[in-house]
């Protein structure tokens, strides 16, 4: 079959077939991967927009809660008595969350050096003592353990009797 001897109709048909083949090659190798990439990126954009929308809702919710809660700021000026009460409150909350049973707390205020001396008696287990000591440094008030006396307790629930001397600085 000689290409030069094609009729006009056959030649036009050949041009159409070749054009279709070129278009199909272009479509499958260039256009389809680009469209897939575009659709993947569009999906990622939708996910990120949804994440941003959720984060904005959480932020607005936190702002409304912040307006409702009236907690004294750390920068506000508190009297020494308020600081002592705050330190005692933080310490007792820590003792309760650590599962230590409070037997006695004796505070002694040293106003000259701006510190609060505490003698604390409590009972609990080894894990409770560990929790108390490990969370002590997370308090807003600096509390230092000066002395710990550990004796064995009589009950199974509280195998340890603890006597501590603490200093709270403010």
Z-matrix of the N, CA and C atoms (Angstrom, degrees):
N
C 1 1.438
C 2 1.518 1 110.00
N 3 1.226 2 115.14 1 120.88
C 4 1.453 3 121.24 2 -176.66
C 5 1.532 4 109.07 3 -94.74
N 6 1.350 5 116.53 4 128.68
C 7 1.461 6 121.19 5 -177.46
C 8 1.531 7 112.22 6 -70.12
N 9 1.303 8 114.62 7 -26.29
C 10 1.450 9 117.42 8 -177.28
C 11 1.525 10 111.65 9 -77.83
N 12 1.295 11 117.30 10 -19.70
C 13 1.446 12 120.62 11 -177.50
C 14 1.532 13 112.79 12 -96.30
N 15 1.279 14 117.76 13 22.76
C 16 1.448 15 120.42 14 178.63
C 17 1.521 16 110.05 15 -81.10
N 18 1.294 17 113.51 16 147.37
C 19 1.455 18 117.80 17 177.10
C 20 1.532 19 108.36 18 -75.42
N 21 1.290 20 115.12 19 169.39
C 22 1.469 21 119.13 20 -179.88
C 23 1.524 22 110.76 21 -62.75
N 24 1.274 23 116.33 22 -39.51
C 25 1.458 24 120.62 23 179.95
C 26 1.520 25 110.56 24 -64.52
N 27 1.327 26 117.59 25 -45.13
C 28 1.464 27 121.29 26 179.55
C 29 1.523 28 110.98 27 -65.50
N 30 1.323 29 116.55 28 -39.36
C 31 1.454 30 120.87 29 179.62
C 32 1.537 31 109.96 30 -65.16
N 33 1.317 32 117.74 31 -42.87
C 34 1.471 33 121.23 32 177.45
C 35 1.533 34 110.42 33 -63.04
N 36 1.332 35 115.60 34 -41.83
C 37 1.464 36 120.06 35 177.57
C 38 1.527 37 110.68 36 -62.50
N 39 1.316 38 117.68 37 -40.64
C 40 1.465 39 121.94 38 177.71
C 41 1.526 40 110.78 39 -63.34
N 42 1.337 41 117.43 40 -41.74
C 43 1.461 42 120.88 41 177.12
C 44 1.537 43 111.41 42 -62.37
N 45 1.300 44 116.40 43 -39.83
C 46 1.461 45 120.73 44 179.19
C 47 1.521 46 110.40 45 -65.64
N 48 1.344 47 117.64 46 -43.81
C 49 1.462 48 121.45 47 179.89
C 50 1.532 49 110.68 48 -64.55
N 51 1.316 50 116.49 49 -43.70
C 52 1.473 51 120.19 50 179.43
C 53 1.531 52 109.85 51 -64.81
N 54 1.317 53 116.72 52 -40.75
C 55 1.467 54 120.15 53 178.08
C 56 1.522 55 110.90 54 -62.86
N 57 1.342 56 117.43 55 -42.49
C 58 1.454 57 120.76 56 177.08
C 59 1.523 58 112.01 57 -62.65
N 60 1.340 59 116.80 58 -40.97
C 61 1.469 60 119.96 59 177.50
C 62 1.529 61 111.14 60 -62.90
N 63 1.307 62 116.87 61 -42.70
C 64 1.470 63 120.33 62 178.77
C 65 1.530 64 109.83 63 -64.11
N 66 1.331 65 117.30 64 -42.62
C 67 1.459 66 120.51 65 178.63
C 68 1.530 67 111.11 66 -63.30
N 69 1.348 68 118.12 67 -42.48
C 70 1.461 69 121.04 68 179.26
C 71 1.525 70 111.69 69 -63.48
N 72 1.322 71 116.22 70 -40.59
C 73 1.472 72 119.50 71 177.93
C 74 1.528 73 109.30 72 -64.35
N 75 1.330 74 116.61 73 -45.10
C 76 1.460 75 120.51 74 177.25
C 77 1.528 76 110.99 75 -60.74
N 78 1.329 77 116.92 76 -43.14
C 79 1.457 78 122.24 77 -178.21
C 80 1.520 79 111.51 78 -63.39
N 81 1.334 80 117.96 79 -49.01
C 82 1.459 81 121.14 80 -174.89
C 83 1.526 82 113.70 81 -74.84
N 84 1.316 83 117.35 82 -34.34
C 85 1.463 84 118.97 83 -174.80
C 86 1.521 85 114.36 84 -96.82
N 87 1.313 86 118.15 85 -23.37
C 88 1.462 87 119.43 86 -177.79
C 89 1.528 88 112.55 87 -115.96
N 90 1.295 89 117.27 88 -46.52
C 91 1.447 90 120.46 89 -172.23
C 92 1.530 91 113.03 90 -78.17
N 93 1.312 92 118.77 91 -45.30
C 94 1.467 93 121.01 92 -178.08
C 95 1.527 94 112.94 93 -63.56
N 96 1.332 95 119.99 94 -46.25
C 97 1.484 96 117.51 95 177.56
C 98 1.534 97 112.44 96 -61.51
N 99 1.296 98 118.05 97 -36.14
C 100 1.460 99 121.25 98 178.89
C 101 1.524 100 109.96 99 -66.10
N 102 1.320 101 117.51 100 -42.90
C 103 1.454 102 120.23 101 177.98
C 104 1.521 103 111.55 102 -64.75
N 105 1.329 104 117.50 103 -39.10
C 106 1.463 105 120.39 104 176.39
C 107 1.525 106 110.91 105 -61.90
N 108 1.309 107 115.37 106 -41.84
C 109 1.459 108 119.54 107 179.01
C 110 1.531 109 110.36 108 -65.81
N 111 1.300 110 116.65 109 -40.84
C 112 1.461 111 120.61 110 178.49
C 113 1.520 112 110.49 111 -63.48
N 114 1.326 113 117.66 112 -42.99
C 115 1.474 114 119.89 113 -179.79
C 116 1.527 115 110.85 114 -67.42
N 117 1.338 116 117.70 115 -37.12
C 118 1.464 117 120.83 116 176.82
C 119 1.531 118 110.35 117 -64.27
N 120 1.311 119 117.26 118 -45.28
C 121 1.464 120 121.02 119 178.97
C 122 1.530 121 111.50 120 -65.26
N 123 1.320 122 116.78 121 -36.57
C 124 1.463 123 120.34 122 177.17
C 125 1.528 124 110.36 123 -63.80
N 126 1.334 125 117.12 124 -41.36
C 127 1.463 126 120.93 125 176.49
C 128 1.521 127 111.52 126 -63.02
N 129 1.332 128 116.66 127 -41.59
C 130 1.477 129 120.27 128 178.06
C 131 1.520 130 110.96 129 -63.70
N 132 1.322 131 116.55 130 -39.48
C 133 1.464 132 120.52 131 179.28
C 134 1.526 133 110.19 132 -63.56
N 135 1.338 134 116.75 133 -41.98
C 136 1.464 135 120.05 134 178.72
C 137 1.520 136 110.86 135 -62.47
N 138 1.344 137 117.03 136 -41.74
C 139 1.466 138 120.75 137 178.80
C 140 1.521 139 110.68 138 -63.25
N 141 1.324 140 117.33 139 -44.18
C 142 1.463 141 121.32 140 -179.59
C 143 1.533 142 111.19 141 -66.15
N 144 1.335 143 117.11 142 -38.31
C 145 1.464 144 119.38 143 176.82
C 146 1.517 145 110.81 144 -63.58
N 147 1.322 146 116.65 145 -39.40
C 148 1.464 147 120.81 146 177.88
C 149 1.531 148 110.43 147 -65.28
N 150 1.339 149 116.72 148 -41.38
C 151 1.466 150 120.34 149 178.05
C 152 1.524 151 110.44 150 -63.92
N 153 1.302 152 117.59 151 -40.55
C 154 1.467 153 121.40 152 178.33
C 155 1.527 154 110.16 153 -65.02
N 156 1.328 155 117.19 154 -41.41
C 157 1.459 156 121.14 155 179.35
C 158 1.530 157 110.67 156 -62.38
N 159 1.338 158 116.35 157 -42.97
C 160 1.465 159 120.66 158 179.17
C 161 1.528 160 110.05 159 -65.44
N 162 1.333 161 116.99 160 -41.83
C 163 1.467 162 120.36 161 179.10
C 164 1.533 163 110.79 162 -63.41
N 165 1.327 164 117.52 163 -39.03
C 166 1.460 165 120.09 164 177.70
C 167 1.527 166 111.04 165 -65.74
N 168 1.329 167 117.19 166 -39.22
C 169 1.468 168 120.08 167 177.01
C 170 1.520 169 110.80 168 -63.32
N 171 1.340 170 116.95 169 -42.62
C 172 1.467 171 120.21 170 177.95
C 173 1.520 172 110.65 171 -63.23
N 174 1.322 173 116.27 172 -41.45
C 175 1.462 174 120.42 173 179.72
C 176 1.527 175 110.94 174 -63.05
N 177 1.328 176 116.92 175 -43.10
C 178 1.464 177 119.93 176 177.60
C 179 1.522 178 111.09 177 -64.10
N 180 1.320 179 116.96 178 -39.21
C 181 1.461 180 121.00 179 177.96
C 182 1.525 181 110.97 180 -63.71
N 183 1.328 182 116.51 181 -43.53
C 184 1.460 183 120.08 182 177.96
C 185 1.524 184 111.49 183 -64.24
N 186 1.325 185 117.15 184 -37.22
C 187 1.461 186 119.76 185 178.23
C 188 1.526 187 110.99 186 -65.03
N 189 1.324 188 117.17 187 -39.28
C 190 1.466 189 118.58 188 178.48
C 191 1.519 190 111.01 189 -67.78
N 192 1.333 191 117.94 190 -38.79
C 193 1.462 192 120.15 191 176.37
C 194 1.521 193 111.33 192 -65.85
N 195 1.321 194 116.26 193 -37.43
C 196 1.458 195 120.20 194 179.82
C 197 1.529 196 110.69 195 -63.94
N 198 1.320 197 116.42 196 -35.95
C 199 1.462 198 119.79 197 178.25
C 200 1.516 199 111.43 198 -69.48
N 201 1.334 200 117.16 199 -34.01
C 202 1.461 201 121.26 200 -177.87
C 203 1.521 202 112.84 201 -74.63
N 204 1.325 203 116.60 202 -37.99
C 205 1.460 204 120.93 203 -175.36
C 206 1.523 205 108.94 204 -81.05
N 207 1.305 206 115.63 205 131.14
C 208 1.464 207 120.40 206 178.66
C 209 1.520 208 108.30 207 -114.03
N 210 1.319 209 115.45 208 85.87
C 211 1.453 210 122.04 209 178.30
C 212 1.521 211 107.20 210 -106.25
N 213 1.320 212 117.72 211 133.26
C 214 1.471 213 117.92 212 178.68
C 215 1.520 214 110.16 213 -63.92
N 216 1.298 215 115.51 214 135.08
C 217 1.456 216 120.56 215 179.69
C 218 1.513 217 110.70 216 -73.54
N 219 1.330 218 115.12 217 158.32
C 220 1.456 219 119.15 218 -179.82
C 221 1.521 220 111.44 219 -68.56
N 222 1.316 221 116.79 220 -25.28
C 223 1.460 222 120.21 221 -177.33
C 224 1.517 223 112.62 222 -82.03
N 225 1.323 224 117.68 223 -11.79
C 226 1.455 225 118.69 224 179.90
C 227 1.521 226 109.83 225 -71.19
N 228 1.310 227 115.43 226 152.06
C 229 1.454 228 121.02 227 -178.03
C 230 1.517 229 108.79 228 -85.74
N 231 1.317 230 116.92 229 121.73
C 232 1.455 231 122.85 230 178.56
C 233 1.514 232 108.98 231 -113.53
N 234 1.303 233 115.47 232 148.46
C 235 1.457 234 118.74 233 176.17
C 236 1.525 235 109.12 234 -73.74
N 237 1.324 236 116.15 235 167.01
C 238 1.461 237 120.45 236 -179.40
C 239 1.523 238 111.09 237 -62.61
N 240 1.326 239 116.99 238 -37.07
C 241 1.475 240 119.62 239 179.24
C 242 1.514 241 111.12 240 -65.72
N 243 1.341 242 115.80 241 -40.47
C 244 1.464 243 118.88 242 178.37
C 245 1.533 244 110.75 243 -65.42
N 246 1.324 245 116.13 244 -37.38
C 247 1.465 246 119.51 245 177.73
C 248 1.522 247 110.93 246 -66.16
N 249 1.334 248 117.16 247 -40.38
C 250 1.466 249 120.74 248 177.41
C 251 1.524 250 111.38 249 -63.01
N 252 1.320 251 115.72 250 -45.10
C 253 1.472 252 120.10 251 178.82
C 254 1.528 253 110.09 252 -63.24
N 255 1.326 254 116.54 253 -41.53
C 256 1.464 255 120.25 254 179.13
C 257 1.534 256 111.15 255 -62.75
N 258 1.337 257 116.31 256 -42.77
C 259 1.471 258 120.02 257 178.89
C 260 1.524 259 110.95 258 -64.44
N 261 1.341 260 117.50 259 -42.48
C 262 1.465 261 120.92 260 177.74
C 263 1.529 262 111.28 261 -63.95
N 264 1.315 263 115.72 262 -40.04
C 265 1.462 264 119.85 263 179.65
C 266 1.523 265 110.37 264 -64.04
N 267 1.322 266 117.17 265 -46.36
C 268 1.468 267 120.39 266 178.43
C 269 1.529 268 111.48 267 -60.95
N 270 1.320 269 115.98 268 -41.73
C 271 1.464 270 120.36 269 -179.11
C 272 1.523 271 111.44 270 -65.54
N 273 1.329 272 117.10 271 -44.03
C 274 1.469 273 118.83 272 -179.96
C 275 1.523 274 111.36 273 -68.11
N 276 1.325 275 117.71 274 -36.36
C 277 1.464 276 119.85 275 176.20
C 278 1.527 277 110.79 276 -63.49
N 279 1.318 278 116.68 277 -40.05
C 280 1.461 279 120.42 278 177.89
C 281 1.517 280 111.09 279 -65.73
N 282 1.324 281 116.83 280 -40.79
C 283 1.466 282 120.13 281 177.86
C 284 1.530 283 111.23 282 -62.12
N 285 1.308 284 116.78 283 -42.51
C 286 1.465 285 120.57 284 -179.67
C 287 1.522 286 110.84 285 -67.16
N 288 1.339 287 117.67 286 -44.50
C 289 1.467 288 119.52 287 -179.89
C 290 1.519 289 112.09 288 -69.19
N 291 1.323 290 117.81 289 -23.26
C 292 1.463 291 121.29 290 178.06
C 293 1.523 292 112.67 291 -85.83
N 294 1.330 293 118.02 292 -0.51
C 295 1.472 294 124.03 293 -179.41
C 296 1.524 295 113.05 294 66.43
N 297 1.321 296 117.20 295 31.31
C 298 1.464 297 120.96 296 171.98
C 299 1.520 298 108.18 297 -96.56
N 300 1.317 299 116.49 298 133.72
C 301 1.467 300 121.53 299 179.26
C 302 1.528 301 108.73 300 -87.47
N 303 1.315 302 115.71 301 121.23
C 304 1.464 303 121.21 302 -178.50
C 305 1.525 304 109.11 303 -77.63
N 306 1.330 305 115.99 304 125.43
C 307 1.456 306 121.09 305 175.56
C 308 1.525 307 109.15 306 -97.61
N 309 1.334 308 116.09 307 -47.32
C 310 1.461 309 119.36 308 -176.16
C 311 1.526 310 109.42 309 -159.72
N 312 1.333 311 115.78 310 142.01
C 313 1.465 312 122.46 311 172.64
C 314 1.525 313 107.26 312 -129.64
N 315 1.327 314 116.38 313 123.78
C 316 1.469 315 121.40 314 177.26
C 317 1.531 316 108.29 315 -117.08
N 318 1.335 317 117.77 316 107.28
C 319 1.461 318 119.66 317 177.33
C 320 1.531 319 111.69 318 -88.63
N 321 1.316 320 115.60 319 146.70
C 322 1.459 321 122.28 320 174.84
C 323 1.527 322 106.26 321 -137.37
N 324 1.319 323 116.79 322 117.52
C 325 1.456 324 121.99 323 -174.20
C 326 1.520 325 110.08 324 -90.92
N 327 1.337 326 115.42 325 131.06
C 328 1.460 327 121.97 326 173.96
C 329 1.529 328 106.52 327 -114.44
N 330 1.352 329 116.03 328 95.42
C 331 1.461 330 120.12 329 -174.38
C 332 1.519 331 113.25 330 -73.69
N 333 1.318 332 117.60 331 -24.66
C 334 1.471 333 119.86 332 -179.11
C 335 1.526 334 111.06 333 -68.47
N 336 1.312 335 116.66 334 -42.66
C 337 1.466 336 120.12 335 -177.70
C 338 1.530 337 112.47 336 -97.54
N 339 1.323 338 116.99 337 5.15
C 340 1.464 339 123.26 338 178.99
C 341 1.522 340 111.65 339 52.65
N 342 1.316 341 114.85 340 57.33
C 343 1.458 342 120.31 341 176.25
C 344 1.515 343 109.47 342 -145.05
N 345 1.311 344 114.61 343 160.58
C 346 1.456 345 122.63 344 -179.47
C 347 1.522 346 107.67 345 -120.88
N 348 1.331 347 115.90 346 119.63
C 349 1.460 348 121.18 347 178.32
C 350 1.520 349 108.24 348 -93.40
N 351 1.319 350 116.84 349 134.33
C 352 1.458 351 121.45 350 -177.00
C 353 1.521 352 110.04 351 -129.30
N 354 1.325 353 115.61 352 137.22
C 355 1.457 354 121.48 353 168.50
C 356 1.518 355 105.36 354 -111.74
N 357 1.326 356 115.54 355 120.73
C 358 1.452 357 121.67 356 -172.07
C 359 1.519 358 109.86 357 -121.48
N 360 1.328 359 115.93 358 129.73
C 361 1.464 360 121.55 359 173.66
C 362 1.517 361 107.20 360 -118.11
N 363 1.331 362 115.91 361 130.00
C 364 1.456 363 119.62 362 179.61
C 365 1.522 364 109.70 363 -152.60
N 366 1.325 365 115.36 364 170.88
C 367 1.455 366 121.21 365 -179.22
C 368 1.517 367 108.60 366 -135.51
N 369 1.330 368 115.67 367 148.16
C 370 1.458 369 119.62 368 179.39
C 371 1.509 370 110.62 369 172.07
N 372 1.319 371 115.36 370 -170.62
C 373 1.460 372 121.25 371 -178.37
C 374 1.514 373 111.94 372 -97.94
N 375 1.332 374 114.20 373 178.78
C 376 1.460 375 120.34 374 -179.57
C 377 1.530 376 111.07 375 -64.12
N 378 1.337 377 116.32 376 -43.33
C 379 1.465 378 120.07 377 -179.40
C 380 1.525 379 110.98 378 -64.35
N 381 1.315 380 117.18 379 -38.44
C 382 1.462 381 120.70 380 178.04
C 383 1.533 382 110.94 381 -64.33
N 384 1.323 383 116.92 382 -41.39
C 385 1.468 384 120.82 383 177.02
C 386 1.524 385 110.46 384 -63.29
N 387 1.329 386 115.87 385 -43.10
C 388 1.471 387 120.19 386 178.31
C 389 1.531 388 110.55 387 -61.48
N 390 1.328 389 117.17 388 -46.14
C 391 1.472 390 121.00 389 178.88
C 392 1.527 391 110.96 390 -60.06
N 393 1.321 392 116.66 391 -42.73
C 394 1.462 393 120.65 392 179.97
C 395 1.530 394 110.81 393 -61.96
N 396 1.323 395 116.22 394 -49.66
C 397 1.470 396 119.43 395 -177.07
C 398 1.525 397 112.16 396 -68.05
N 399 1.332 398 117.44 397 -36.02
C 400 1.468 399 118.81 398 -179.04
C 401 1.523 400 112.04 399 -74.09
N 402 1.328 401 118.44 400 -27.68
C 403 1.465 402 120.82 401 179.89
C 404 1.525 403 113.14 402 -93.64
N 405 1.311 404 117.43 403 -3.64
C 406 1.460 405 121.49 404 -178.20
C 407 1.532 406 111.77 405 -63.92
N 408 1.311 407 116.66 406 -35.37
C 409 1.471 408 119.30 407 -178.81
C 410 1.525 409 113.03 408 -78.99
N 411 1.329 410 118.47 409 -6.22
C 412 1.458 411 121.42 410 179.56
C 413 1.525 412 112.72 411 -88.77
N 414 1.324 413 116.74 412 -4.23
C 415 1.456 414 120.84 413 -179.90
C 416 1.525 415 110.57 414 -73.28
N 417 1.347 416 115.27 415 156.23
C 418 1.472 417 118.91 416 176.59
C 419 1.517 418 111.41 417 -70.95
N 420 1.317 419 117.38 418 -31.78
C 421 1.457 420 122.82 419 178.11
C 422 1.530 421 108.23 420 -88.85
N 423 1.309 422 116.26 421 137.58
C 424 1.465 423 120.07 422 178.17
C 425 1.525 424 108.09 423 -79.51
N 426 1.330 425 115.79 424 117.38
C 427 1.465 426 121.47 425 179.13
C 428 1.517 427 107.91 426 -122.68
N 429 1.331 428 115.68 427 125.14
C 430 1.457 429 122.39 428 -178.02
C 431 1.520 430 108.61 429 -111.41
N 432 1.329 431 115.62 430 135.78
C 433 1.466 432 120.71 431 177.00
C 434 1.526 433 106.93 432 -88.57
N 435 1.338 434 115.99 433 116.36
C 436 1.460 435 120.63 434 -179.59
C 437 1.527 436 111.44 435 -88.39
N 438 1.331 437 116.63 436 -36.96
C 439 1.465 438 120.35 437 -174.93
C 440 1.523 439 108.97 438 -152.71
N 441 1.327 440 115.87 439 139.09
C 442 1.469 441 121.14 440 173.79
C 443 1.521 442 107.81 441 -129.82
N 444 1.333 443 115.55 442 127.34
C 445 1.458 444 121.20 443 171.48
C 446 1.522 445 107.01 444 -113.05
N 447 1.318 446 116.58 445 123.59
C 448 1.460 447 121.36 446 -178.74
C 449 1.514 448 108.22 447 -116.26
N 450 1.347 449 116.24 448 123.28
C 451 1.463 450 121.70 449 175.16
C 452 1.517 451 107.82 450 -127.28
N 453 1.319 452 115.62 451 158.05
C 454 1.464 453 118.64 452 -178.84
C 455 1.515 454 109.56 453 -76.43
N 456 1.334 455 114.38 454 143.21
C 457 1.456 456 120.44 455 -179.11
C 458 1.513 457 110.92 456 -94.47
N 459 1.310 458 115.10 457 169.39
C 460 1.459 459 120.35 458 -177.08
C 461 1.527 460 111.81 459 -89.05
N 462 1.309 461 118.73 460 -25.94
C 463 1.453 462 121.92 461 -174.63
C 464 1.519 463 111.31 462 -96.21
N 465 1.352 464 115.34 463 156.94
C 466 1.465 465 120.04 464 175.90
C 467 1.517 466 110.85 465 -71.59
N 468 1.339 467 115.93 466 -35.75
C 469 1.460 468 120.16 467 -178.22
C 470 1.525 469 111.24 468 -64.77
N 471 1.311 470 118.30 469 -38.67
C 472 1.461 471 121.95 470 178.70
C 473 1.518 472 109.32 471 -123.34
N 474 1.335 473 117.12 472 88.67
C 475 1.456 474 119.68 473 -177.94
C 476 1.529 475 113.96 474 -72.62
N 477 1.337 476 117.09 475 -10.75
C 478 1.470 477 120.32 476 -177.55
C 479 1.522 478 110.71 477 -124.35
N 480 1.331 479 115.71 478 139.87
C 481 1.464 480 122.41 479 167.04
C 482 1.519 481 106.08 480 -107.65
N 483 1.311 482 115.81 481 126.43
C 484 1.460 483 120.95 482 -174.50
C 485 1.519 484 109.93 483 -117.14
N 486 1.325 485 115.39 484 137.25
C 487 1.453 486 121.48 485 172.42
C 488 1.521 487 105.73 486 -128.77
N 489 1.331 488 116.11 487 121.84
C 490 1.475 489 120.97 488 -175.84
C 491 1.515 490 110.40 489 -127.10
N 492 1.301 491 114.36 490 147.93
C 493 1.456 492 121.23 491 169.27
C 494 1.512 493 106.58 492 -112.88
N 495 1.321 494 116.02 493 121.85
C 496 1.459 495 122.26 494 -175.60
C 497 1.522 496 109.61 495 -121.30
N 498 1.319 497 115.50 496 152.95
C 499 1.462 498 121.55 497 173.54
C 500 1.501 499 108.11 498 -126.67
N 501 1.328 500 116.22 499 124.34
C 502 1.465 501 122.47 500 177.74
C 503 1.532 502 108.13 501 -105.94
N 504 1.319 503 116.15 502 123.54
C 505 1.468 504 121.48 503 179.88
C 506 1.516 505 109.24 504 -102.78
N 507 1.312 506 115.52 505 138.97
C 508 1.471 507 119.67 506 176.78
C 509 1.509 508 110.30 507 -138.25
